[in-house]
Amino acid sequence: MNEDLFRVLLVNLATGKGRVELIPGRSTAIGGSGLAALLFAAYGDPGRPWHDADQPFILAVGPLTGLFPLMSKTVSAFKSPYHNQYTESHAGGRSALALRFAGYDALVLQGRAVTLSCLNIGASHLELKEAGFMAGMNALAAGKVMRRMFKGNSGHRSMLRIGQSGEIGSAMACINVDTYRHFGRLGGGAVLGNKNIKGIVIQGDSTYPLPENKDYPVLFKKVHEMVTATDMLRKYHNLGTPANLESLNELQSLPWRNLQQTADSQIEGITGERFADDTLLRNGACSGCPVGCIHIGYVRERFEEKDNRYLYRQVAYDYEPIFAVGSMLGVTKAFDVLRILDILEKVCLDAMSAGVALAWATEATDRGFLSAKETLVPLKFGDAESYMTAAMHLGTGENEFYRVLGQGTLAAANSYGGADFACVLGQEMAGYATGEVFFAAQALGFRHSHLDTGGYSYDQEHKEKDVDAAVSFLLADEPDRCLLTSMVSCLFARSVYSKEMLAECLKVTGYPELASNLEVLGEKIRRHRWQMRFATGFNPDEITLPKRFYKVSTWKGPIDAAYLDTLKREYGRRIRQLVEKEV
């Protein structure tokens, strides 16, 4: 364990060779998000397009990975096919611990494999195995094949794979991680597809020594008790994030039918309680997490039309996918939601972007911008069967329309019309129609994610329209989240991992310098990430909000257009100021 050096595995996919580099910078980058930005600055090229073979695909973990509960996430970083700018996507599962037990802080993929391949890495091996026979294979089938191809270390092994959407370059293509988790947003699956990588196997086949001082086990026990005794984390285990559906519906903040409504009495069919009572099989957990927030339901289908035998499949669900293919599409039966998600899992599309895109396509059909000539199947809000077919078409790029839609809802709207009702905030919106602060926050956030800041919670707690207070909140909230995504912690644990607690954890694990400098480091990492984003073309002045967002009503009443525009303008100005100021 070295306080300043990162151990990074660099793989040249064109040659199938790799090397380990010891890279300085932990004292300023920490790991995770900070390390990813450092590595993109070293190996990426801001001026080249996302599909340039030499653009890196990066996986990074943090200094506390494997040492404390819920330090269980991996950061992926790449130039996104969605907007051709630097971005991150985060995932749980076993990937973080597998990378740690393989002995690496990060994995960097460069170049492009000669043919479709799977990469298998561990502490002392690297194998690039030709897998042309897997072309066109869905992500679930690919996982089964990979488990046969690369045996051993099942408890410390992580498997990443893409589906058809990644192979065709869809900007909505995600990366399946260990079946139930994903690098979901902004097109990481297309980046791997462009590199001719169908899957990555990370074998955690070495050991990772625990700190030998007596303070470590004492602090671990304290953190574990805090995590398991916290009411918020207990909520994540029980009903999980789907519990938010009913409460947001009551607040008139849940998007329905392409955000034409923010509440609907049919919520009863897709509440957290309904999913738990009718569909839940079991809970799962990421490695190193005692909470178990992964909720796994089931779908079934007949083997043949007149056969009474059924095939059962397990499908993970949480709030965002239920919103995206449930309320956003007007689908109000829990099993129908899971059936659509099952298709999206196979083709490996980000459920949030796909659901919002199909909601736009449905309204565009209603308004005459599209017809069955483009959609191939009549789209109607609430029609789960049609959405299952459309989801498959979107994931496989069945025709020109679906290939364009796969590049983003606004890309399709620019070609076919209907931009005014495209529910895009930088990328397809998350499921929080809470008001002006959230709309501005997701539109201009670093990842265009609801988790970049707590804008959605600010809307629910503040009725007043104070631009300076709202923007100051967004800016003050981000550095602490950067610290957590650099550690890399699950953000569900942010109430446990305060800066003081993070400092204690770092001290007992051999990082006293990091522990004493967290306030400064959070700001440095935040600034560096934004520098990478601006260097690759981000301009907050170019982000526009479709008119649909100005027609929303919440518990606070109709959206105030002037307030929203002023918020967006001021937030963008102050983000730019962060990047440009001298430090």
Secondary structure, 3 states (H helix, E strand, C coil): CCCCEEEEEEEECCCCEEEEEEEECHHHHCCHHHHHHHHHHHHCCCCCCCCCCCCCEEEECCCCCCCCCCCCCEEEEEECCCCCCEEEEEECCCHHHHHHHCCCCEEEEECCCCCCEEEEECCCCEEEEECHHHCCCCHHHHHHHHHHHCCCCHHHEEEEECCHHHHCCCCCECEEECCCEEECCCCHHHHHHHCCEEEEEEECCCCCCCCCCCHHHHHHHHHHHHHHHCHHHHHHHCCCHHHHHHHHHHCCCCCECCCCECCCHHHHHHCHHHHHHHCEEEEECCCCCCCCCEEEEEEEEECCCCCCCEEEEEEEECHHHHHHHCHHHCCCCHHHHHHHHHHHHHHCECHHHHHHHHHHHHHHHHCCCCCHHHHCCCCCCCCHHHHHHHHHHHHHCCCHHHHHHCCCHHHHHHHHCCHHHCCECCCECCCCCCCHHHHHHHHHCCCCCCCCCCHHHHHHHCCCCCHHHHHHHHHHHHHHHHHHHHHCCCHHHCCCCCHHHHHHHHHHCCCHHHHCCHHHHHHHHHHHHHHHHHHCCCCHHHCCCCHHHHCCEECCEECCHHHHHHHHHHHHHHHHHHHHCCC
